[in-house]
Amino acid sequence: MNSVLKSDIDKNFGKILRDFRIKNKLTQEQLSEELGISLKYISRIENGNNGIKTQTLIKYMNLLGITPNTIYKSFITNKEVIKNIDLTEKINSLSEDKKDFINSIIDLLQNMN
């Protein structure tokens, strides 16, 4: 198993969180107010200079619409897990109608057993 450095995790998380904050058209100040954490802490997280508490990460994910796959994908090496992530990402890229259709197909397949 490959060793993952904490500093690499912090930098990756920071980049993802910054990108999603910008995608959601929020300033660091607005995010600070929404999450109830200090502006300084947000800046340190986004710059990869600080780790992030699990509770804070979950708040970020809920507020900005970030999936766990987005956060962790670059650190996953298990081929089966990567295949599942890829499938999930393909489904997530579909329209809501197509997602409903895929979901109904999955239900049918599961009921065939």
Z-matrix of the N, CA and C atoms (Angstrom, degrees):
N
C 1 1.452
C 2 1.523 1 109.13
N 3 1.312 2 115.89 1 134.52
C 4 1.455 3 120.87 2 -179.76
C 5 1.518 4 110.24 3 -73.54
N 6 1.326 5 114.66 4 140.79
C 7 1.456 6 120.01 5 177.60
C 8 1.533 7 109.49 6 -83.36
N 9 1.306 8 115.44 7 134.09
C 10 1.464 9 120.89 8 179.04
C 11 1.517 10 107.58 9 -111.86
N 12 1.313 11 116.05 10 125.78
C 13 1.457 12 120.91 11 -179.55
C 14 1.521 13 111.39 12 -79.49
N 15 1.317 14 115.74 13 142.60
C 16 1.461 15 120.90 14 178.20
C 17 1.523 16 110.81 15 -57.64
N 18 1.316 17 116.88 16 -38.86
C 19 1.468 18 120.03 17 -179.35
C 20 1.530 19 111.05 18 -64.17
N 21 1.342 20 117.88 19 -35.04
C 22 1.465 21 120.73 20 176.85
C 23 1.530 22 110.97 21 -67.61
N 24 1.335 23 115.76 22 -40.68
C 25 1.464 24 120.42 23 177.50
C 26 1.524 25 109.87 24 -62.18
N 27 1.340 26 116.41 25 -48.02
C 28 1.470 27 120.86 26 -179.36
C 29 1.521 28 111.41 27 -58.98
N 30 1.338 29 117.74 28 -43.36
C 31 1.461 30 121.12 29 -179.40
C 32 1.526 31 110.99 30 -66.78
N 33 1.331 32 116.80 31 -42.99
C 34 1.470 33 120.56 32 179.39
C 35 1.524 34 110.87 33 -63.28
N 36 1.335 35 116.58 34 -48.84
C 37 1.462 36 120.29 35 178.38
C 38 1.524 37 110.41 36 -58.31
N 39 1.311 38 116.71 37 -45.18
C 40 1.464 39 121.17 38 -178.81
C 41 1.516 40 112.44 39 -58.58
N 42 1.347 41 116.32 40 -44.50
C 43 1.462 42 120.34 41 179.84
C 44 1.530 43 110.79 42 -64.22
N 45 1.318 44 116.55 43 -45.46
C 46 1.470 45 120.23 44 -179.89
C 47 1.521 46 110.62 45 -61.96
N 48 1.328 47 116.71 46 -46.50
C 49 1.467 48 120.47 47 -177.85
C 50 1.520 49 111.19 48 -64.72
N 51 1.333 50 117.60 49 -40.04
C 52 1.473 51 121.08 50 176.99
C 53 1.527 52 110.26 51 -63.97
N 54 1.348 53 116.59 52 -46.41
C 55 1.470 54 120.36 53 -179.32
C 56 1.527 55 111.49 54 -59.40
N 57 1.335 56 116.90 55 -42.66
C 58 1.465 57 119.88 56 179.95
C 59 1.527 58 111.58 57 -71.28
N 60 1.328 59 117.33 58 -33.93
C 61 1.474 60 119.66 59 176.60
C 62 1.523 61 109.11 60 -62.41
N 63 1.321 62 116.16 61 -45.41
C 64 1.464 63 121.12 62 -179.82
C 65 1.534 64 110.18 63 -66.08
N 66 1.335 65 116.99 64 -43.26
C 67 1.470 66 121.64 65 177.74
C 68 1.527 67 110.97 66 -57.54
N 69 1.340 68 116.53 67 -35.04
C 70 1.464 69 122.00 68 179.07
C 71 1.529 70 112.66 69 -87.05
N 72 1.331 71 115.80 70 7.37
C 73 1.467 72 122.74 71 176.21
C 74 1.531 73 112.81 72 56.48
N 75 1.332 74 114.77 73 44.27
C 76 1.459 75 120.29 74 176.96
C 77 1.520 76 109.79 75 -114.05
N 78 1.318 77 115.94 76 141.54
C 79 1.458 78 120.16 77 171.56
C 80 1.523 79 107.98 78 -83.55
N 81 1.309 80 116.64 79 165.77
C 82 1.458 81 119.76 80 175.35
C 83 1.524 82 110.27 81 -60.40
N 84 1.324 83 116.69 82 -36.09
C 85 1.458 84 120.48 83 179.40
C 86 1.530 85 111.20 84 -63.83
N 87 1.337 86 116.57 85 -45.17
C 88 1.462 87 120.49 86 178.88
C 89 1.531 88 110.96 87 -63.56
N 90 1.319 89 116.15 88 -41.71
C 91 1.454 90 120.61 89 178.92
C 92 1.520 91 110.70 90 -63.80
N 93 1.308 92 115.83 91 -39.98
C 94 1.460 93 121.39 92 178.00
C 95 1.525 94 110.63 93 -57.36
N 96 1.319 95 115.97 94 -45.38
C 97 1.470 96 120.47 95 178.79
C 98 1.525 97 111.48 96 -65.89
N 99 1.334 98 117.03 97 -43.90
C 100 1.472 99 121.45 98 -178.34
C 101 1.531 100 111.96 99 -63.47
N 102 1.339 101 116.19 100 -40.56
C 103 1.459 102 120.52 101 -176.14
C 104 1.523 103 113.33 102 -89.10
N 105 1.322 104 116.14 103 -16.23
C 106 1.461 105 119.62 104 -177.94
C 107 1.520 106 113.07 105 70.94
N 108 1.334 107 115.61 106 34.14
C 109 1.470 108 120.59 107 176.71
C 110 1.528 109 108.58 108 -127.31
N 111 1.311 110 115.72 109 161.99
C 112 1.463 111 119.35 110 -173.76
C 113 1.526 112 112.19 111 -71.71
N 114 1.317 113 114.46 112 150.47
C 115 1.456 114 122.05 113 176.59
C 116 1.527 115 110.14 114 -59.87
N 117 1.312 116 116.36 115 -39.33
C 118 1.466 117 121.16 116 179.88
C 119 1.532 118 110.91 117 -61.65
N 120 1.336 119 116.77 118 -41.57
C 121 1.464 120 121.38 119 179.27
C 122 1.530 121 110.33 120 -64.29
N 123 1.332 122 117.27 121 -42.97
C 124 1.465 123 121.08 122 177.96
C 125 1.523 124 110.32 123 -60.85
N 126 1.304 125 116.75 124 -44.97
C 127 1.457 126 120.81 125 179.63
C 128 1.525 127 111.02 126 -60.78
N 129 1.316 128 116.91 127 -44.06
C 130 1.469 129 120.91 128 -179.93
C 131 1.533 130 111.12 129 -65.70
N 132 1.328 131 117.36 130 -38.80
C 133 1.472 132 120.88 131 177.76
C 134 1.527 133 109.60 132 -63.89
N 135 1.321 134 117.03 133 -50.66
C 136 1.461 135 121.08 134 -175.91
C 137 1.522 136 113.00 135 -65.14
N 138 1.314 137 117.09 136 -27.27
C 139 1.457 138 120.77 137 177.45
C 140 1.528 139 112.66 138 -86.93
N 141 1.328 140 116.69 139 -1.32
C 142 1.460 141 120.64 140 179.60
C 143 1.500 142 113.71 141 75.11
N 144 1.337 143 116.99 142 16.60
C 145 1.457 144 121.60 143 -178.43
C 146 1.521 145 113.07 144 -92.87
N 147 1.305 146 116.62 145 -3.21
C 148 1.458 147 121.09 146 -175.08
C 149 1.520 148 108.86 147 -145.65
N 150 1.306 149 116.30 148 140.78
C 151 1.458 150 119.98 149 171.34
C 152 1.517 151 108.79 150 -71.49
N 153 1.316 152 116.01 151 172.07
C 154 1.449 153 120.23 152 -179.19
C 155 1.521 154 108.77 153 -125.88
N 156 1.315 155 115.64 154 134.99
C 157 1.455 156 120.46 155 177.21
C 158 1.518 157 109.25 156 -68.11
N 159 1.319 158 116.36 157 147.23
C 160 1.462 159 121.29 158 -179.62
C 161 1.524 160 111.30 159 -56.00
N 162 1.339 161 117.57 160 -43.30
C 163 1.459 162 120.70 161 -179.70
C 164 1.522 163 111.33 162 -61.15
N 165 1.323 164 116.65 163 -39.84
C 166 1.461 165 121.39 164 179.79
C 167 1.522 166 110.20 165 -69.55
N 168 1.323 167 117.25 166 -40.01
C 169 1.457 168 120.95 167 178.17
C 170 1.530 169 110.27 168 -61.11
N 171 1.311 170 117.13 169 -43.31
C 172 1.468 171 121.00 170 178.85
C 173 1.528 172 110.62 171 -63.40
N 174 1.336 173 117.33 172 -40.28
C 175 1.471 174 120.00 173 176.65
C 176 1.533 175 110.61 174 -60.83
N 177 1.334 176 116.37 175 -45.49
C 178 1.471 177 121.58 176 177.23
C 179 1.524 178 110.05 177 -56.50
N 180 1.339 179 115.95 178 -49.97
C 181 1.458 180 121.19 179 -175.87
C 182 1.525 181 111.49 180 -60.55
N 183 1.327 182 116.75 181 -44.16
C 184 1.461 183 120.80 182 179.22
C 185 1.523 184 111.77 183 -66.55
N 186 1.309 185 117.11 184 -44.15
C 187 1.460 186 121.08 185 -177.40
C 188 1.527 187 112.13 186 -68.35
N 189 1.343 188 116.61 187 -41.85
C 190 1.457 189 120.31 188 -172.48
C 191 1.529 190 113.80 189 -99.97
N 192 1.344 191 117.57 190 -1.26
C 193 1.459 192 120.54 191 178.37
C 194 1.520 193 113.76 192 71.35
N 195 1.311 194 116.33 193 41.95
C 196 1.466 195 121.60 194 -179.19
C 197 1.527 196 109.07 195 -98.50
N 198 1.335 197 117.18 196 129.25
C 199 1.458 198 120.30 197 178.14
C 200 1.529 199 110.29 198 -84.82
N 201 1.328 200 116.65 199 154.43
C 202 1.477 201 119.12 200 175.17
C 203 1.533 202 111.79 201 -57.13
N 204 1.340 203 117.22 202 -36.27
C 205 1.464 204 119.57 203 178.40
C 206 1.528 205 111.62 204 -57.93
N 207 1.316 206 116.24 205 -40.62
C 208 1.459 207 120.61 206 179.93
C 209 1.523 208 110.61 207 -61.27
N 210 1.315 209 116.08 208 -41.68
C 211 1.461 210 121.28 209 -176.89
C 212 1.525 211 111.90 210 -69.82
N 213 1.320 212 116.70 211 -43.03
C 214 1.471 213 120.19 212 -169.01
C 215 1.525 214 115.49 213 -103.53
N 216 1.306 215 118.71 214 -11.41
C 217 1.464 216 121.83 215 -170.71
C 218 1.532 217 113.67 216 -52.59
N 219 1.291 218 118.49 217 -43.45
C 220 1.469 219 120.05 218 -174.42
C 221 1.529 220 112.89 219 -68.26
N 222 1.330 221 117.71 220 -11.06
C 223 1.463 222 120.41 221 179.95
C 224 1.534 223 113.08 222 -103.68
N 225 1.322 224 116.73 223 -3.27
C 226 1.457 225 120.94 224 -177.17
C 227 1.521 226 109.83 225 -86.72
N 228 1.342 227 116.08 226 132.20
C 229 1.460 228 121.10 227 178.57
C 230 1.526 229 112.48 228 -118.24
N 231 1.327 230 118.25 229 -13.90
C 232 1.452 231 122.41 230 179.89
C 233 1.531 232 109.23 231 -68.27
N 234 1.341 233 116.59 232 120.65
C 235 1.465 234 121.36 233 -173.58
C 236 1.531 235 112.88 234 -61.82
N 237 1.312 236 118.21 235 -37.37
C 238 1.465 237 120.94 236 178.58
C 239 1.534 238 111.19 237 -66.44
N 240 1.318 239 115.82 238 -41.30
C 241 1.463 240 119.62 239 178.76
C 242 1.526 241 109.89 240 -66.15
N 243 1.325 242 117.06 241 -40.56
C 244 1.468 243 121.07 242 177.92
C 245 1.526 244 110.24 243 -61.69
N 246 1.322 245 117.07 244 -41.57
C 247 1.463 246 121.11 245 178.37
C 248 1.530 247 110.22 246 -61.97
N 249 1.329 248 117.39 247 -42.19
C 250 1.466 249 121.07 248 178.36
C 251 1.526 250 111.54 249 -65.61
N 252 1.316 251 116.76 250 -39.58
C 253 1.467 252 120.69 251 177.51
C 254 1.526 253 110.12 252 -63.36
N 255 1.329 254 116.47 253 -45.03
C 256 1.468 255 120.22 254 179.46
C 257 1.527 256 111.37 255 -60.27
N 258 1.323 257 116.52 256 -42.87
C 259 1.465 258 120.45 257 178.33
C 260 1.527 259 110.81 258 -62.42
N 261 1.306 260 116.23 259 -45.03
C 262 1.462 261 120.81 260 178.80
C 263 1.526 262 111.22 261 -60.51
N 264 1.329 263 116.89 262 -42.38
C 265 1.463 264 120.30 263 179.93
C 266 1.528 265 111.64 264 -65.26
N 267 1.338 266 116.24 265 -37.73
C 268 1.467 267 119.17 266 177.31
C 269 1.527 268 110.30 267 -63.85
N 270 1.322 269 116.31 268 -43.83
C 271 1.466 270 119.93 269 178.85
C 272 1.525 271 110.71 270 -64.23
N 273 1.329 272 117.35 271 -42.30
C 274 1.465 273 121.19 272 -179.49
C 275 1.525 274 112.53 273 -62.61
N 276 1.321 275 117.26 274 -24.51
C 277 1.468 276 119.70 275 -178.50
C 278 1.531 277 112.34 276 -81.01
N 279 1.334 278 117.24 277 -8.94
C 280 1.460 279 121.27 278 -178.77
C 281 1.531 280 111.96 279 -80.76
N 282 1.319 281 115.18 280 162.49
C 283 1.466 282 120.84 281 174.24
C 284 1.526 283 108.62 282 -67.81
N 285 1.318 284 116.21 283 164.15
C 286 1.464 285 120.51 284 179.93
C 287 1.526 286 111.36 285 -61.44
N 288 1.333 287 117.37 286 -38.67
C 289 1.469 288 120.75 287 178.21
C 290 1.528 289 111.37 288 -62.05
N 291 1.320 290 115.91 289 -42.92
C 292 1.467 291 119.56 290 179.82
C 293 1.525 292 111.31 291 -69.23
N 294 1.322 293 116.72 292 -34.89
C 295 1.470 294 119.85 293 175.51
C 296 1.521 295 110.46 294 -62.82
N 297 1.326 296 116.58 295 -42.68
C 298 1.470 297 120.54 296 177.53
C 299 1.523 298 110.79 297 -61.33
N 300 1.328 299 116.47 298 -40.64
C 301 1.458 300 121.37 299 178.49
C 302 1.533 301 110.92 300 -63.19
N 303 1.317 302 116.45 301 -48.11
C 304 1.473 303 121.09 302 178.22
C 305 1.529 304 109.69 303 -59.53
N 306 1.312 305 117.08 304 -42.52
C 307 1.460 306 121.37 305 179.47
C 308 1.528 307 111.30 306 -61.08
N 309 1.321 308 116.78 307 -40.10
C 310 1.473 309 119.65 308 178.96
C 311 1.529 310 111.04 309 -68.41
N 312 1.319 311 117.29 310 -35.86
C 313 1.468 312 120.41 311 176.10
C 314 1.532 313 110.03 312 -64.50
N 315 1.303 314 116.66 313 -43.02
C 316 1.467 315 120.40 314 178.51
C 317 1.527 316 110.07 315 -61.80
N 318 1.319 317 116.81 316 -43.30
C 319 1.472 318 120.33 317 177.05
C 320 1.528 319 110.94 318 -58.11
N 321 1.333 320 116.44 319 -44.72
C 322 1.475 321 120.62 320 178.60
C 323 1.533 322 111.10 321 -60.86
N 324 1.323 323 116.45 322 -45.34
C 325 1.459 324 119.95 323 -179.74
C 326 1.524 325 111.76 324 -63.30
N 327 1.317 326 116.67 325 -40.39
C 328 1.460 327 120.06 326 179.40
C 329 1.521 328 111.60 327 -66.81
N 330 1.321 329 117.52 328 -33.58
C 331 1.454 330 121.23 329 -179.54
C 332 1.524 331 113.01 330 -78.22
N 333 1.319 332 117.74 331 -10.65
C 334 1.460 333 121.72 332 179.44
C 335 1.530 334 111.45 333 -74.79
N 336 1.297 335 117.54 334 -19.15
C 337 1.473 336 120.81 335 -176.47
C 338 1.481 337 111.23 336 -74.55
